[in-house]
Amino acid sequence: MVSKLDLSEDEQALLEKVISGEISSHKIDSLTDKETAVRIRRYALEASCGVDFEHIQNYSIDVEAATKRNIENMVGVIQIPLGAAGPLKVNGEFADGVYTLPLATTEGALVASVNRGCSAITRSGGANVRIFQDVMTRAPVFRLENVIQVRKFADWVKEPEVLEQMKAKAAETTRFGKLLSVDPYVLGNTVYLRFSYDTKDAMGMNMVTIATDAVLSLIEDEFGAIPISLSGNMCTDKKPAAINTILGRGKTVVADVVLPKELVEKRFKCKPETMVEVNYRKNLLGSARAGSLGFNAHAANIIAAMYLACGQDAAHVVEGSTTITTMELTKYGDLYCSVTLPSVAVGTVGGGTNLATQAECLNILGVKGSGNPPGSNSKKLAEIVAAAVLAGEMSLVGAQAAGHLAKAHAELGR
């Protein structure tokens, strides 16, 4: 029998039933309060694994809120070291100022590398950033009888009055989201409809899933097409996909900066020409030869660190990794650098943004909650992420151009 002093007699009996398998782990929440449920599950896990947890039991987040929206079968909290890089000057339409970047990571040298890039950008007047598209997508899949029916269905979807009906149906499910377009993609007798939405300050995956599900009932009633799946992978969510790289998903963001030749030589200990060649032969040629969908040095590193810190869905680092980094010489011999991020899926409301520690990181950037006007905070966050990626890309390419990468990792614990 496992005895825990902080449990009452009834709670101890509940723990024994969980350990024996008489009560499943997920049912504990309905039998006691959330905090106690977490402890009982943790004690049961300790008993089954034969270990004692010393650290995952220590946390300050609101268990009631977390178990309602963010986690099932909660047993504790994992801690990730949080660093700060900056100041970083951003010249965006929504992020216009100087920012300190919260970066959650276990990779030594990452924060130091981004910090060096931030310094170079800020000393050069800041990173220019612009958003070129902002849509979240969901793509259900339909099977029809033959290509004749497929053509009729695709033509029907494109009718303006049908789109208006779909927009009205989607609007019944959300106060802020707005259906913008529906595009058909055909494969034999299969049709994929790629729905694109404006989701304002939410990342929006749940929003567009619920809205699209409502529209499917309209399609079934009006045309008779029955969906095979609410998601047919033409969205495409959390997978590397050419459609996202070409058409964009989430926010399509571009950031650039011109670094004076003297600054490059001082901060990166190499010449602009050397960084251009490293980027060309590594990020462009090397990625092409490997068949990569991402043409960058380590954009995913920065995106993952910021997503974890700011309560974003970490799996969307997959789309972020399709970043394309370019470097070239200006006519004055200075270094032009840019990053193009086709698919930045971020939000400042919902999901993990309500967790206390992640909310504090969003507050560091001044983007917590809904913006005024709606949508401006998520766009601001996307611009900051793009500028941060630019800083990280320049710093790593500079380190490789100067031959300092291995030395930096050795000195900083990797």
N, C-alpha and C positions, 0 to 999 in steps of 0.2 A: 504494500500500500504506500502511495506517495503522500506525504504529509507536508502541507504548506501552511505556515502560521498565519499568513495574511488572509486566509480563506475561512469563511464561517463553516459551520458544520454542514449546512445545506450545499454550499459551494464546493466543499470537499467531496461530498457525495456526487455532485455533478461532474467534477474532475474525474473521479473513478469510472463513471459511466462513459466518459469520452475516451479514456485510456482503454477501456475494455471493448469499445466499439459499439456499445449499446446506444449512444447518442452521437450523431455525426457532428463534425466540427462546425459546420455552417449553421446548425440549429441552436447553438449556444446563445446567439444574439437574442433569440426570442424568449430565452429562459432567465436572463439576468441582464444587468446593465452592461453597456458597451465596454467600459474599463475592465470590469470583472471578466467579461467574455474574452478579452484580449489576454488577460493573465492566465485563465484556464487553458486556453489554446496553447499558450507558450509553455506552461508546465507540462501539458500533455506531450508536446513536441520534445521537451527535454527528456521526458521519460522514455519516449520511443527511440530517441537518438542516443541516449546515454550520455548527454552533455549538460553542462550548466551554462546558461546564457548570462553573461555579465553586462553586456553593453546594449543589445537591441531593446532591452526593457527601459532604457533611459531616453525620454523624449519629452517635448513640450507642446507638440501639436494637439489639436482638438480631435480626440478619438471619435466623438460623436459625428463630427463633420466628415472626417476622413472615411469612416466606415459607411457613411451614407452615400458618398459620391466617388470615392477614389480607390477603395480597396475592399476585398472580401477576405474572410478568414484571417484577419489581422492578428499578428503575434508580436509586433514591435516595429521598430524603425531602424533603417540602415542610415548611417551617417556618411556623408561624402565631404571631404575637405573643400572649403570655399575660399577662393582667392579673389583678389581685386586687381584689375589692370587699368591703367590710364594715368592721367586724363586723356581722353580721346575726343578731339573736336570733330563734330559731324555737321556738315552743311546739307541737311536734307530739307524736304518740304514739311515734314512732320517732326523730325528730330533735328533741331537747329540749336546747337549749344555744345557744351563740354560735358562728357559723361565718364563715370567710372564703371567699368564692366565687372559684374559678378560672374565668376567662373567656377563651377563645381567640377572637380576632376581628381583623379588619383594618379595622373601622369605628371611626374616631375619634369620641369623645364617648360611646360606648356604656358603657364601664366607668365613666366619670365619672358618667353618668346613673344607672346601677344603684347606684353607691356612695352617691349622694345619697338614693336611695330606701331603701337599707339603714339609713342614719343615721336617717331619719325613723321607720322601723319600730322600730328598736332603742330610740330615745328614747320611743316610745309603749308600750313593754312587750313588744314582739315580735309576730310574726305567728302567729296560730293556724292550724294546718294539720291536716286530717284526710283520710284515704284512705277512699273509699266503695265501691270495687270494685277487684279486682286479678285480671284474667284476660287471658291471651294467646290469640288465636283463629287458627284456620285453617279455611277453608271449601271443601271439594272440591265439584265440580259433577257431577251425574249426568243422563243423558238416559234417560227411560223410554218405553214404547210409547205410552201415552195417559194421560189424567187418572185413569182407574180405577186403573191401576198406580201412578200418582203418589200417590193417596190411600192405597193399601195400604202403600206404602213409608213415607210420612210417619207413618202410624199405627204401623207396625212399629218405627220409630226411637224413638217415644215410649214404647214398652213398657219398664217398669222393669227387667225381666230382660235385655233387649237392651242397655240402658245399662250394666248391670253387666258384661256380656260385653265391651263396648267398653272399659270402664275397665280390666279385667284385661288385655286385649290391649295397650292403650297402656302400661300399667305394665311390660310386658316390655321396653320400649325405654329406660326412664329410671329412675334411682334417686330423683330428686327431683320430677319433674313428676307432676302428677295431673290426669286428665281429670275435669272437673266437670259438664259438660252438653253436650248435642248438640241443636241447634234447627234444624228444617227450614224452608226458605223455598221457595215454589213459584212457578214462572213457566211456565204451559202444561205441556208434558211434561218440563220441566227442574226438578230439585230441587237446592237448595244446602243442605248440612249445615254449620252453623256450630258447630264444636267449640271449647269454651272450657276452658282449662287454668290451673291454678296452677303457675307455673314457678319459685317460690321466688326466689332471688337472681339467676337468669339472666333476661335480657330474654326469651329463650325461643323466638325464631322457629325456629331450627334444631331445638330440642327438640320443638316441637309439630308441625313438618313431618314429622319422622321418626316420631313417635307416631301421627299421623293416617294416614300411609302404611301403617303396620302394621294399623290398624283397617280400612282399605279392603279388605284381603284377607279380613277377617272378614265384612264386608258382602257382598262378592262371593260368598263361599262360602255364607253363610246365607240371603241374600235373592236373589242373582243380579243385583244392580244393579252395572253396570260404570261406574267413574268416567271422565268425559271429561278432567278435569284435577284434579290435587291441590289447586290453588287456583282458585276460581271468582270471585274478587274480591268475595265477600261477607264477607271476613275483617275489615275491608279494610285491606291493608297498604300504607303509603307513598303513599296517595292521599287527598285530602279526601273524606270520605264522611259522610252524615247518620247512617248506622247506628252509626258510632263516636261521633259527637257525642251520640246518644240513648242507646245501650246501653253505650258505653264500650269501650275496648280498652287493654290495658296497665293502668295505674293511673289511676283517676278521682280527682282530687285537688282539694280546695278550700282556699284560704288567705284569711284576712281579718285586718283590723286597724282600729282606730279611732284616727285622728289628732286630737289636740286642736286646736281652732281656732287657738290661739296658735302652735302648732308649724307648722301649714300656712302661716300668714302669714309666719313667720320663715324656714322652709326653702324654701318654694316661691314666696314673694313674691306671693301671691294669696290670695283668700278661698276657703273651702271651697265656697261656692255656685258660684263660677266653675268650679272643677274638676268639680263635679257636672254643670254644663251642658255643658262641653266633652265629658265622657265620654258624656252622653246624646245629644248631637247628632252627635258624631264616631263613637264606638265602637258605639253602639246604632242610632241612626237612619241614620247614614251607611252602616254595614255592611249594614243591612237593605235600604236603597235600592239598594246595589250587588249584592245577592244573595250576599253573602259568607257562608261557613260559620264564619268567625271574627269575633267581636265584641270586638276588642281594639285596642290602639294599636300594639304591636310585640312581642308575646309571643315570636314566632319568633326575634327577635334574641337574647334571653336564653337561650332553649332551645338554639339553635344553638351559642352560645358555650360553654355548659356541656357540651353533648353532645360537641363537638370536644375540649374540654379533658379530659373524663372517659372517653373511649374508647367513647362510645355510637354507635349507627348514626345518622349525621347525617341520613339521609333521613327519619327519623321526626320531624323538625321539622315535616313536613307535618301530621301528626296534632296536634302540639303547637300549631300555629297556629290551631286551632279554639277556643282559649281565649275565655271570655266574661268581660269585666271590668265590674263594677258599682260605682257610687259613689252615695252618698246622704247626706243630712244626718241626724244623730241629733236627738233632741228637745232636746238641749243645744246644738245648733249645731256640733257636731264633725263630722268627716268619716269616714264608714264606707266602706271600700274592700274589695273581694273579687275574686278571680280563680278561675274554675272551669275546670280543665283536664280534659276528658273522656278524654283518651287520651295518657298519659305512658308511653312505652315505654323503660324503662331497666333496666339490670342492673349488677351489680357483680362478676360472674364471666363469663368467656368473651368472645368477640369482641375488641374493641379494648381491653378493660380490662387485658389482660396486657401491652400495650406499655409500655415503661419510663416514658415521659413521662406517659402517661395514668394509669398506676398511681400516680405521685407525686401527681397532682391528686386522685385518689380518696382517697389517704392524707391530703391536706389536710383533707378532709371527714370522715375516719374511717370510710370505708365500703368499703374495698378487700376483695374476697374474700367468702366466705360469712359470713353473720351468724349470731348465736346468740340466738334460734332461726333456722333457715334461712328466708330471705325477709325478715328484718328489715333487712338492709343495703340492699337495693334499695328497700324502702319508705322508709327514711331518706333515700336519695338523692332519691326522688320528692318527698318533703316539702320538702327543701331547694330543689329546682328550682322548686316552686310558690311558695315564699316569695321566691325570687329574681325570678320573673316578676312577683309583686306589687310588689316594689321598683321594677322597671323600668317597669311600667305607671303607677304613681303619679308617678314622676319625669317621664316624658314628658308625661303629661296636665298635670302642674303646669307644665312648661316652656311648653306650648302655651297654657295658661290665663294665664300671665304674659307671653306674647309673647317668650320667651327662646330658643326652639328654634333659629332661624336664627343668632342670636348665638353660641350654644354651639357649633354646628357650624363656624362661621367661626373661632372661637378655637381649636378643638381639631382643626383640620385637615381639615374636610369642608365 
